[in-house]
Amino acid sequence: MAFCNVFKKVLVSGVPCAQLTGRLDVISATGGIYVDGSALAAAELGYIDGVTAGTAAASKAVVLDANKVNDGVVLTLRANHLAAAIIAGTATAVPAVAGKSFCVLDIRMRAIGGAVSGPTTVEVVEETTAEVFLSHVVADLTENTWVGQVEGTPVITGITAGGMVVANKKLLVTDTGGTDFATATSLDTIVTGYYTTT
């Protein structure tokens, strides 16, 4: 009789349902929870118990935070910039996320619709501080050819130094010295790394 008192019959939007009004302990040796005939193990439930949105933890499900990112989870961000978009301060390669820094692991680029011309280098820099995280000489950026650490072509500065962007700052694609591109240029940029709370 005590077991029956744990449940209460209720209507939810007109549908009969059993409402749990007490504690339910499931002992796997003699029973369990089944979904469509398949047993749900305690270990599987443990993956979602105690999860903190935005923070990766061992043996736990990954849940995105409000910014759709997670601390410590490696991700790849791709930004395609057409000629009209490559203006200092506007061509974002990695968006800023409130309260988080971005740790850069790799940056790759390719020119689209023709080789890059005009600037001495193409740089990926930190917003406002202008710290250079990667610099490509223009000769490397030929049409539809990816260049990056894998190809051995970039001049790396910030990545070698640790690759950590200041919290709340984004990475921008710019001309030499963080200025506007003087000529028509279209670039495809892929940045691999992860957000972390500082």
Backbone torsions as a table, in degrees:
resi	resn	phi	psi	omega
1	MET	NA	-37.3	-179.4
2	ALA	-62.3	-37.6	179.4
3	PHE	-61.8	-42.7	-178.9
4	CYS	-63.3	-30.3	-178.9
5	ASN	-72.4	-12.2	178.5
6	VAL	-72.0	-27.0	-177.3
7	PHE	-109.2	147.9	178.5
8	LYS	-132.2	131.9	179.9
9	LYS	-80.1	124.3	-179.2
10	VAL	-134.1	165.1	174.0
11	LEU	-110.2	127.6	176.7
12	VAL	-118.8	111.2	-175.7
13	SER	53.4	37.9	177.1
14	GLY	83.2	1.7	-178.5
15	VAL	-104.5	127.5	178.0
16	PRO	-63.6	131.6	-179.5
17	CYS	-139.1	156.7	174.0
18	ALA	-99.8	121.9	179.9
19	GLN	-101.4	128.0	178.4
20	LEU	-79.7	119.8	-177.2
21	THR	-109.1	-0.5	179.2
22	GLY	-140.7	-158.0	-179.8
23	ARG	-93.7	138.4	178.6
24	LEU	-121.7	113.0	175.8
25	ASP	-101.2	127.2	178.9
26	VAL	-105.1	119.3	178.9
27	ILE	-99.3	111.3	-171.5
28	SER	-64.6	-24.3	-178.0
29	ALA	-66.9	-27.5	-176.5
30	THR	-121.8	-4.0	-179.0
31	GLY	-166.8	-155.4	179.9
32	GLY	162.5	179.8	176.0
33	ILE	-103.9	130.3	-177.8
34	TYR	-121.5	139.3	175.2
35	VAL	-123.6	114.9	-176.8
36	ASP	51.6	40.3	175.4
37	GLY	87.0	-5.4	-179.5
38	SER	-106.4	132.1	-178.9
39	ALA	-70.9	139.9	175.9
40	LEU	-102.5	112.8	-174.7
41	ALA	-76.9	154.9	178.4
42	ALA	-60.8	-37.4	179.7
43	ALA	-62.6	-35.9	179.6
44	GLU	-67.6	-39.4	175.9
45	LEU	-65.4	-31.8	179.8
46	GLY	-63.7	-23.6	179.5
47	TYR	-64.4	-26.9	-176.7
48	ILE	-108.4	-2.6	179.8
49	ASP	-84.8	127.6	177.9
50	GLY	75.0	22.7	179.5
51	VAL	-78.4	135.9	175.6
52	THR	-107.9	120.1	-179.8
53	ALA	-58.1	132.5	178.0
54	GLY	88.5	0.1	-179.6
55	THR	-129.1	125.6	178.3
56	ALA	-84.3	138.5	178.6
57	ALA	-140.2	149.9	-179.5
58	ALA	-60.5	136.5	176.2
59	SER	59.7	27.9	177.4
60	LYS	-126.4	150.5	175.2
61	ALA	-65.3	150.0	178.7
62	VAL	-95.7	122.2	179.7
63	VAL	-119.5	125.7	-179.5
64	LEU	-69.2	149.1	174.3
65	ASP	-87.2	-170.3	-176.5
66	ALA	-62.4	-24.6	178.4
67	ASN	-89.7	2.9	-179.9
68	LYS	63.4	35.8	175.6
69	VAL	-134.7	165.0	178.2
70	ASN	-135.1	138.5	175.4
71	ASP	-61.0	130.5	171.5
72	GLY	80.3	-3.1	179.4
73	VAL	-92.8	119.0	-177.9
74	VAL	-68.9	132.0	178.5
75	LEU	-139.7	162.7	179.8
76	THR	-117.7	125.6	179.7
77	LEU	-110.6	129.6	-178.1
78	ARG	-119.4	130.1	-179.5
79	ALA	-128.7	125.6	177.6
80	ASN	-107.1	120.8	-178.9
81	HIS	-116.9	121.2	174.6
82	LEU	-84.9	168.8	-171.9
83	ALA	-52.4	-43.2	-175.3
84	ALA	-68.9	-18.9	-175.1
85	ALA	-89.4	-16.1	-174.3
86	ILE	-86.1	81.2	177.4
87	ILE	-125.5	137.3	-177.0
88	ALA	-51.3	130.2	177.4
89	GLY	89.0	-2.4	-177.3
90	THR	-122.8	-26.4	-174.5
91	ALA	-84.5	88.8	-174.0
92	THR	-81.8	127.7	173.1
93	ALA	-96.3	-38.0	176.8
94	VAL	-132.6	120.4	-179.9
95	PRO	-68.1	151.2	173.3
96	ALA	-77.7	140.7	175.9
97	VAL	-124.7	128.4	-175.8
98	ALA	-55.6	128.1	175.8
99	GLY	76.5	5.7	-177.4
100	LYS	-127.8	147.1	170.0
101	SER	-101.8	161.9	176.5
102	PHE	-116.5	127.4	177.4
103	CYS	-97.8	116.2	-176.1
104	VAL	-84.9	127.2	176.1
105	LEU	-102.8	-32.9	-179.9
106	ASP	-162.4	151.3	174.9
107	ILE	-135.5	129.3	177.4
108	ARG	-126.3	150.0	-179.1
109	MET	-140.3	157.2	168.7
110	ARG	-150.9	149.2	175.9
111	ALA	-85.2	146.6	-179.4
112	ILE	-122.2	134.4	175.7
113	GLY	73.3	23.3	179.4
114	GLY	131.9	157.8	-180.0
115	ALA	-69.0	153.7	177.3
116	VAL	-73.8	138.7	175.9
117	SER	-138.1	156.1	176.5
118	GLY	112.9	-76.2	-175.4
119	PRO	-75.3	161.9	174.5
120	THR	-72.8	-42.7	-180.0
121	THR	-138.1	160.8	168.5
122	VAL	-111.8	129.3	-173.2
123	GLU	-122.7	150.7	168.4
124	VAL	-111.5	116.0	-172.1
125	VAL	-125.0	158.4	176.1
126	GLU	-79.0	139.0	178.8
127	GLU	-57.5	136.7	177.2
128	THR	67.4	-43.5	-180.0
129	THR	-79.8	-24.0	179.7
130	ALA	64.0	17.0	175.2
131	GLU	-62.7	131.2	-177.3
132	VAL	-85.1	122.9	177.9
133	PHE	-96.6	-24.3	176.0
134	LEU	-159.0	144.9	178.2
135	SER	-137.5	125.2	175.9
136	HIS	-109.8	132.6	169.7
137	VAL	-72.1	145.7	-173.4
138	VAL	-60.1	-30.8	-179.5
139	ALA	-60.1	-26.3	179.4
140	ASP	-73.5	-25.5	-170.3
141	LEU	-92.7	77.6	175.2
142	THR	-94.1	160.9	-172.6
143	GLU	-57.6	129.2	173.2
144	ASN	59.4	26.1	176.7
145	THR	-117.5	119.3	-179.9
146	TRP	-74.0	137.8	174.7
147	VAL	-129.1	142.9	-178.6
148	GLY	177.6	-166.3	-178.6
149	GLN	-61.5	-38.2	-179.6
150	VAL	-59.9	-40.6	-178.9
151	GLU	-82.1	-11.8	177.2
152	GLY	75.9	21.8	-174.8
153	THR	-104.3	-18.4	-173.3
154	PRO	-84.2	156.6	166.4
155	VAL	-94.9	115.5	-175.8
156	ILE	-102.4	134.3	174.5
157	THR	-120.5	-69.4	-175.3
158	GLY	-62.6	-33.8	-179.3
159	ILE	-66.1	-42.3	177.9
160	THR	-63.1	-35.5	-176.9
161	ALA	-79.8	-3.5	179.3
162	GLY	132.5	-24.1	173.9
163	GLY	68.2	23.6	-175.6
164	MET	-99.8	117.3	176.3
165	VAL	-78.4	144.2	177.0
166	VAL	-61.7	143.7	-179.6
167	ALA	-55.1	141.1	177.7
168	ASN	70.2	12.9	178.5
169	LYS	-111.6	151.4	177.5
170	LYS	-108.3	167.3	174.0
171	LEU	-102.6	136.0	-176.5
172	LEU	-118.8	149.0	172.2
173	VAL	-95.1	124.4	-175.7
174	THR	-138.6	171.9	171.2
175	ASP	-78.9	-179.7	178.8
176	THR	-52.8	127.4	176.6
177	GLY	74.3	15.9	176.7
178	GLY	77.3	27.2	-179.9
179	THR	-103.5	174.9	177.7
180	ASP	-68.7	152.9	172.1
181	PHE	-73.0	133.7	-177.5
182	ALA	-85.4	-21.7	-177.4
183	THR	-125.4	163.7	-179.6
184	ALA	-62.0	124.9	-177.2
185	THR	-145.6	135.4	173.7
186	SER	-124.0	127.1	-175.4
187	LEU	-129.3	143.9	173.1
188	ASP	-111.3	123.1	-175.4
189	THR	-122.8	130.3	175.5
190	ILE	-120.0	123.6	178.0
191	VAL	-116.5	128.4	176.4
192	THR	-109.6	133.2	179.6
193	GLY	174.6	-158.4	-178.7
194	TYR	-152.6	150.6	174.7
195	TYR	-83.2	148.6	177.5
196	THR	-148.1	144.8	178.3
197	THR	-79.2	132.5	-178.0
198	THR	-108.9	NA	NA
